C-alpha cells in the first residue's frame, strides 16, 4: 500500500501541474498558488486513492484517485476562494456593526 500511496501522490502532483498549466489557479492565490495547486492535487489524489481502496478495492483505487484529483483541482480552489470571501465579508459586517454600537454608546 505504500507503493500505491506514493503512486497516488505522484498522480496528484501531475494533476496539480496540469491544473497550473491550464491556469485553473485563482488569481487571488498570488503567493504560493502554484505550490498550493500541486499540494491540493497530491492531497486529493491520496484521499481519493484511499477512498477508492475502501469502497472499490485496490483494483479501482487508482482510477478513483485520478478522478478525485481532477475534481479536486478543478473545484476546490473556487470553493476555497468563495468561502474565504464569505468569511471576510461576515467579519467586515461584524466589525462595522460593533463599531456602530460602540460609537452610539459613546454619544450617550
N, C-alpha and C positions, 0 to 999 in steps of 0.2 A: 504494500500500500504506500510505502514511502516513495517508490519509483513513480507510481501513479500520481501521487500528490505533487512531486516535482515536475512531472509532465504537465499536470493541470496548471501549475504556476507558470510554466513556460508558455502554454497556450494563452493564458491570461495576459502575460506580458506582450505577446504578439498581437493579441486583440486590442490592448491598450495602445500599442504603437500604430496599429491601423486606424484606430479612432483619432489619434493625434494627426496622422497623415490626412485623414478625411475632414479635419478641423471640426470635430464634434465637441471639442472642449469649449465651455462657455467663455465669453470674452471677459467676464468678471474674474476668472481664475488667471490672473496675470502671473503672479509669483507661484512657482511650484505647480503650475497647472499640468505641465507635461508629465512630471513625475507622479502627480496625483492621478492622472488618467492611467498610467502604467500600473500604479498600485491598485486602483479601483478595478482594472481588468483582472489583475492577478488574484485579488481577493474574491471577486465574483466567480472566477473560474474555479478557485479552490472550494468555495462554498457550493457551487453547482456540482462539482465532481463528487463531493461527499454526500450531497443531497441525492444525486443520481445513484450513488452506490447504495444508499439506504433504501431508496424507492424501487430502483430497477435492477440492481445488481451491478457487478463490475463490468459486465459486457456493454451496457449502455451508459456507463458513468461518464466516459469521455465525451460522448455526443451531448449529454446533458450539460457538462462543463462548458462546452463551446457555446451552446445556446444561451445559457445563463450569463456567460461573459459578454456575449454580443448584446443581449438585452441590458445588461448592467452598464456597459459603457455608453450605450445609446440613450438610456432613460434616466439613470441615476444622477448624472450631472445636472440635468434640468430640474429634477426633483429636489436635489440639494440646494440649488440656487433659488428656487421658488420658496422653499421652506426657510432659507436664510433671510430672504427679503421679507417674508411674512413675519418672522420673529423680530426683525429690526423695526418693522413698521409698528408692531404691537408695543415694543419697548419705547419707541418715539411717542406714541399716543399716551402711554402710561406716564412718561416723563412730562409731557405737556400738561396732562390733567393734574399731576402732582404739583407742578409749578403754578397752575391756575388756582388750585385750592390754597396753596401757601401764600400766593400774592393776595388773595381775598381775605385770608386770616390776618395778614399784617395790616390791611387797611382798616380793620375794625378797631 
